[in-house]
Amino acid sequence: MRLATVLLGCAWSAAVAWYGWTTLPQLPLDVSASDPATLDALNSARVMHGATFAAIALVPAAVLFWLGGRLTRKT
């Protein structure tokens, strides 16, 4: 059971990481890339995107790891 929950948690994290990477905010071609306000907005969006997807990937995986440890613990 512990191995199954670890594998499921790792697969979940990998799937969320892949989806987060493919949906990373990009700068459109019709926007100036030299404007400091535009770059600040893009960097802010990327930080928020990364933090959100890190939480989506790590919290359920941590719960699965904890649950697998609790279910297979010897008393």
C-alpha positions as CSV (number, residue, x, y, z in Angstrom):
1,M,0.0,0.0,0.0
2,R,2.8,2.4,0.8
3,L,4.5,1.8,-2.6
4,A,1.2,2.4,-4.3
5,T,0.6,5.7,-2.6
6,V,4.2,6.9,-3.2
7,L,3.9,6.0,-6.9
8,L,0.5,7.7,-7.2
9,G,1.9,10.8,-5.4
10,C,4.9,10.9,-7.7
11,A,2.8,10.4,-10.8
12,W,0.4,13.2,-9.7
13,S,3.3,15.6,-9.1
14,A,4.8,14.8,-12.5
15,A,1.5,15.3,-14.3
16,V,0.9,18.7,-12.6
17,A,4.5,19.8,-13.3
18,W,4.1,18.9,-17.0
19,Y,0.8,20.7,-17.2
20,G,2.3,23.7,-15.3
21,W,5.2,23.9,-17.7
22,T,3.1,23.7,-20.8
23,T,0.8,26.5,-19.5
24,L,3.5,28.9,-18.4
25,P,2.5,32.5,-19.0
26,Q,4.2,33.8,-22.2
27,L,4.7,37.3,-23.6
28,P,2.6,37.8,-26.8
29,L,4.4,38.9,-29.9
30,D,2.4,42.1,-30.2
31,V,3.6,43.4,-26.8
32,S,6.8,45.3,-26.3
33,A,9.3,43.2,-24.5
34,S,11.4,46.1,-23.4
35,D,8.8,47.9,-21.3
36,P,9.7,47.5,-17.6
37,A,6.0,47.4,-16.5
38,T,5.3,44.6,-18.9
39,L,8.3,42.6,-17.7
40,D,7.2,43.1,-14.1
41,A,3.7,42.0,-14.9
42,L,5.0,38.9,-16.7
43,N,7.4,38.0,-13.9
44,S,4.6,38.4,-11.3
45,A,2.3,36.2,-13.3
46,R,5.1,33.5,-13.6
47,V,5.8,33.6,-9.9
48,M,2.1,33.2,-9.1
49,H,1.7,30.5,-11.7
50,G,4.7,28.6,-10.2
51,A,3.5,29.0,-6.6
52,T,0.0,27.8,-7.5
53,F,1.1,24.8,-9.4
54,A,3.7,23.9,-6.7
55,A,0.9,23.8,-4.2
56,I,-1.4,21.8,-6.5
57,A,1.4,19.3,-7.0
58,L,2.8,19.0,-3.5
59,V,-0.1,19.2,-1.1
60,P,-2.0,16.1,-2.5
61,A,1.2,14.2,-2.8
62,A,2.2,14.9,0.8
63,V,-1.3,13.8,1.9
64,L,-0.9,10.5,-0.1
65,F,2.6,9.9,1.4
66,W,1.2,10.5,4.9
67,L,-1.8,8.3,4.3
68,G,0.3,5.5,2.9
69,G,2.5,5.7,6.0
70,R,-0.5,5.6,8.4
71,L,-2.2,2.7,6.6
72,T,0.9,0.5,6.6
73,R,2.3,1.4,10.1
74,K,2.8,-1.5,12.5
75,T,1.4,-0.9,15.9
